[in-house]
């Protein structure tokens, strides 16, 4: 009677376990290649990193098997494989920077691989917490406005704090504490997606109200543009106060796509893109940091020893890697500033080549596609919008980062999800994975596994007239 409800999740979790084992083997093998080529020997660090990574994956799988047995079996392995690839490249750059410091006779640099493992452990704890406390993703819609307010506070907090505790490399997006630093905007991103989804569902009729017809499009009424205008002002405020072009584009882009998904009207996209163009023009005219990034984008070699050095070195690294790459441990990615963080894509492109970058993009494509598939399959409208926003947010962030590194678009200052070194982004992205797993669990849960709607007591039952003639 319950064979489908038992066998389906078991099969899905078995697939997930096999894929996680593959990710662990691939990551460990890559770490071995890095140390063999860089150190000419295998150190204990390799053992520590490999065992920690394997242990964290095991814990995550067991939690999903217990708390979300029907969840999509590909979402967690994709995130884990990207996390493992990032750990490999961070360790590789650590070794190169340490070797370079030894040759130059300078002090030992700060290493990030061990910190990345520690942040991964924290991320897995939050991942477990989300799955444990969010039994039903629809409950989040009740707290949409609260989460929206909290998200706005987190966004604006670094902008109003003194630069001494909020500014790093010209961007005021940090909250630097005595022990560690976090980026509040990474968590605000998740909170705002919940808020946007809840708002659009509760006000759907407002946003689909017919307005004027122009060039075959039904334009919304001016009084219905309030949420879009508010999001536009927030994005411009982030750009002005915090000098954070990437987050500004990300927030506005997510809301724009959610508006289109909720209303299915192209007019929202047209108005949003026009507003984005206006914001870009104003930003170029008013803000020096925006103008500097656009000038570097147009010609990074005009000021190669200054503002264009980072992008120029990254382009040289990508050109050196070519199609097949130089091989793990055989390149010079440490010559690119922030090669373990903002520019980790250039490190991958140099040592794994175009083939490696294409494989990395395929993993992201699978992750985003499975998230969107869950959005299509889930039955409630809030879950559909939330899964769409979470999936598109990952896709847009990957595009903004890789487009900036390859000089397709100006640099935005964002980091690549799961790959780049850093705690806040990694923790927030694992929270996104947990929410996608929760939504996919609801979408894939067979009807026999869902509890039946309880019947009301006889005293509260409605009276029915039956004609027996």
C-alpha positions, 0 to 999 in steps of 0.5 A: 500500500505504501511501496511508492512512498518508501521506494521513491525516496530511497532511490533518490537518496541512493542516487544522492549518496553515489553523487556525493561519493563521486564529488568526494573522490574527485575533490580528494584526487584534485587535492592530491594533484595540487600537492604533487605538482606544487609541493612534490610530496603529500602533506598532512594538510591533504588528509585533514582537508579530505576527511573534513570535506567527506565528513561534512558531506556525510552529515549533510546527506544523513540529514537530508535522508531524515528530514527531506527524503523526497528532495531532488537528489541532484541539488546537494551533490552539485553544491557539494562538488562546486564547494569541493572545487573551490576548496581545491583552488583555494588550497592551490593558491594558498600553496603558491602564495606561501611559496612566493612569500618564502622566495621573496623572504616576506612573512607567511601570508594568511591561508584560507583553505582551513578557514573555508573548511570551518565556514563550510562546517558552519554552513552545514549547521545552518543548512541543518537548521533550515531543514529542521525548523522549516518543515513547510516552506509555506510557513515562511510567507507568514513572516514575509514582511518581517523578513523584508524589514530584517533584510533592509536593515542588513542591507543598509547597516554597513552603509551607515556604519563607520568605514573603519568597521564596514569598508574593505577594498573601497566597498562598504559591505562588511561588518568587521567584528573582533574575531571574524567579518561577515557580509550582511548583504548575503543574508539579506538576499535570502530574506528579501527573496522570501519577502518579494515572493510573499508580497507578489502572491498577496498582491497579485491582482494589484500587479496584474491590473490592466493599464494602458495598452502601448505597442502591444503591451499592457503597461501597469498603472502608475500607482501600481509601480510602487514596489518596483520603484522602491526596489529601484531606489534601494538598489541605487541607495546601495550603489551610492552608500556602499559602493556595491555595484554587484549587490545593486544589480542582483537585488533589482534583477531578482525582483524583476524576474519575480515580477515577470514570473508572477504577472507573465507581463513583458511590460514589467521587464521593459520598465525594469530594464529602462530603470536599470539603464537610467540607474547605470547612466546616473551611476556613471555620471555621479559615482567615481567608483562606477566610472572607474570600473567602466573605464577598466572594462573598456580598456584594462591595459590603459592603466595596467599598473594601476586600476587595470592590473587585476583584470589584466592579469586575469585575462593573461591567466585565461589566455595562458590556460587556453582550451586544456589548461596548464594543469592543477598546480602548474600555473601562476594564479597567485599573480592575480589579486584575490585569486582565491575569492573574487577572481577564483574563476580566472584561477580555474580557467588558467589551470583547467582551461576552457574545458574546466570552466565549461564543466563548472558552468554545466554544474551550475546549469544543473543546479539552477535547472533542478531548482527551476524544475522544483518551482514548476512541480510544486503546487503552491504559488509561493513555493513556485515564486520562491524557488524561481527567485532562489534559482535565478539569484544563483544564475544571475550571480554566476553571470555577473561574476564570470561576465566581469572576469572575462570582460563581458560586462564591468566588474561587479565585486561579487563572489562565485557561489560555493567556489570563492573563499569567504564565510558569509556567501557560503553560509547563505548559499547553503541556506538557499540549497536547504530551501530548494531541497525543502521545496523540492521535497514538497513537490516530489512527495507522493500523494500517499505520503502526505497526510490526509485532510482530517475530517471535522467532528460530526457535530461540526459537519454541514447538513446535507439533503439527500434525495432518495426518490 
